[in-house]
Amino acid sequence: MKKLLKRLLKKEEGQAFAEYAVLFPGAIMVVIAMVFSLGPGLKDRYCEIVGMFSNGICAVADAEVEPTEEGPEVTPTPTEEFCIVLQESEGCSQCDANHPDCICLPGVNEGTYEAEDLRSLVIKAGKEYHVFYSGWTDDGCYYVQLEETYAWWQKYEDGRDCQDVSHIQAWWILLCDE
C-alpha cells in the first residue's frame, strides 16, 4: 500500500489528488447544506437515502399497507407513540415538578446542553415560547441545533420580537404541534 501511495504522489495526478483531497469533506457538507435549504422535497429524499445507512438522523415515518375493498389503504406509522403538550402557564414547573422527561436550564443567550435522546427544546424569551425539534433551525431570533445527544442555541437578533432568553427546557419527549 505504501508503494502504491508513493507512486501516486510522484505523478502529477497523485499530487493534485493529495492536495485537493482535504477539500472533499467541506464540499460534502456544502452539498448537504444546500439540500436542506432548498426545500422539504429534497430534504425528504436525502433523509430516505441517509436513513438506510444510519438510524436517527432523519425522522421518517414508515407506512403499513392495509388492504380494503377499494384497494390498498396507506396508514402512516408514527416514529413516536405520543407527545406532550407544552403548558406555557406552568413555565419551568412543568419540567421540574411534574415531568421526569424534561429539565429546566437557566436563561443564557448562548449555550449548549449535552444529554442522551433529546427530542425537543423550548426557549422562553419575554412572554413567548419558541419550540424547536431535531436539526438546525433559524427562527429569525435564535439559531438552534438539536441532535439526539446535544442542544446548542444562540440569540443573534435584538429588538422587541427577539427578547433575551429567560430559561431553556430540554425534553426527552416530543412536544405536540398545536
N, C-alpha and C positions, 0 to 999 in steps of 0.2 A: 504494500500500500504506500509506503514511504517513497519507493522508487517511482511509482506512478505519479505521485504528487510532485516530486522533484522534476519529472519530465514535463508535466503540465506547466509548472512555474517557469521553466526555461523558455518555453514558447511564449509568444506574444499573447495568444488567446488565453493561455492559462494565467498569465499575469493580469490580464484585464479581468478575467473572471474572479481572481482572488481579490483584486482591488475593489470591484463593484459588488461582491457577494455580501458585504456588510450592509448594503442598501436594501436587500431583499426584505428583511423583517419590517422596516419602515414602510416600504411600498405596500406590503400586505396590509398593514394597519390603515394606511390611507384608503385602500380599496374597501376595506371593511367599513370605515367611517362613512365613505360615500354611499355604500349600500344602505346603511341605517338612515342616512339623511335624505335619501331620495324617495322614501315613502314606505308604507306598510306592505305593499305588494312585494317589493324586492326584499324587504326585511323578512317576510314570511318565507320566501324561497330560501334565503340564507339560513334561517332557523331550521328549516326542514333538512337541509344538507348537513349543517353542523350537528343537529340533533342525532344523526346517525352515528356520529363518532364520539360525542361526549354528552353526558347526561346533565341536565340542569342549566345549560347556558340559555336556552330559549324555552319558554313555557308554551309548548304546542300541544293542544288537546287532541287525543286520539278520537276516533269515531267508531261506533259499533253499528253495523247494518242489521236492521230487524226487518224480515220480510213481511209484507202486508198484501192484501188483495190487489191494491192499486200499484204495487211494485215495492222495491226496497225503500225503507224509510231510514234516513241517517239521523242518529241521535248522538249528539256530542257527549263524550265522557269527560267531565272536567278533571283537570290535574289536581285541584284542591277540592276537598269534600265540603268544606264550609269556610265561611269568613266571618269576621267580627265587625259590627257596626261601631264606628268611632262615636263616642259620646262626648261631643265638644264641651258640653256644660260641665263635665267632670274633670276636664283637664288631665293633669298627671295622676289624679287619684284613680282613674280607670286603670292605669298601669300598676301603680304602687299597691293599692289595697285590694282591687277586685280581679286582677288578671295576672296569672303567673307567666303568661306568654308575651310580656312586654316589660320594658324598662324605661324609666324616665331619666333623661340626661339633662344636665344644666345647659342653659342657653348660651351658646357661643356662636358667633357669626361664621366661624370656620372650624371644622373639626373632623375627627374620624372616630369610629367605634368598631371594634372587632368582636365578632361572635359567630357562632355556627347557625345556619339555617335562617338567616334574616329574610323576611318576606315583604315588609312594609316599613316606611319611615315617614314620620309626621313632623313637620316643622311648625311650631306655634310661634307666630310673629304678630304682634299687635293683637287684634281681635280675630285674625284669620288663622285657619289651619290649612296647611299645604301638605297633601298626601302624595307620596312617591312610591313607586313599585320598582321592580328589578330593572337594571340597566342604567343608562346615562340619561339625565333629564335636565333641561333648561326651561324653567317656567317664567322667565323674564326678570326674576329677582334672585333666584338661587340656582346654583349648579348642584346636582346631586348624582352621585354614583352609588348605586345599591347593588351589591352582589350577595351571594349566599353567606360569605364569610366576613364581609366588612361593609360599612357605610361611610361615605365621605360627603360633606356638604360645604358650600361656600356661598355667602351672601355677596353679590357683586354689584347690585344696584342700590341707589338711595332714593328717597322720596316717600311720599305719602302711601303709595301702594307697596313699597318694599321696606317693611319695618325690620328692626333688629330682632334676632331670634330670642324668644322668651324661654322655650325649652324644646327638647327633641324627644320623640317617642320612637323607640326601636321595637318592632313587633316581629315575633316568630310565627305569626299567623297572618294571612292576607286580610287586609281591611276591605270591606264590601264597597263597591262603587254604588253610590246612592242614586 
